[in-house]
Amino acid sequence: MKSIVFSTHALEQMADRGAGQSEVEIAINEGEEIPAKQGRRAFRKNFSYNSTWKGRYYEFRQVVPIVAEEPDTWVVITVYVFYFGGNP
């Protein structure tokens, strides 16, 4: 298993978007690989959330790290987070 390194930008985006390092690591190791631009790779994984984010209730949170692959390492470039489900 490759090690995972977080760029400063990724850590800032994770804090701003509500994702934790453990969720990003799980998404990379267990998530579905999806297309990404510029020779990078992306993974997505849905997590049960059942909580509020910015004043609205959501059932699920999807974490999508964008990574650059090095021989023994995944370098997390940025992380997108999507919230869905729950009351409108």
Secondary structure, DSSP 8 states (H G I E B T S, - for coil): --EEEE-HHHHHHHHHHT--HHHHHHHHHHSEEE--STT-EEEEEEEEEEEEETTEEEEEEEEEEEEEEETTEEEEEEEEEEEE-S--
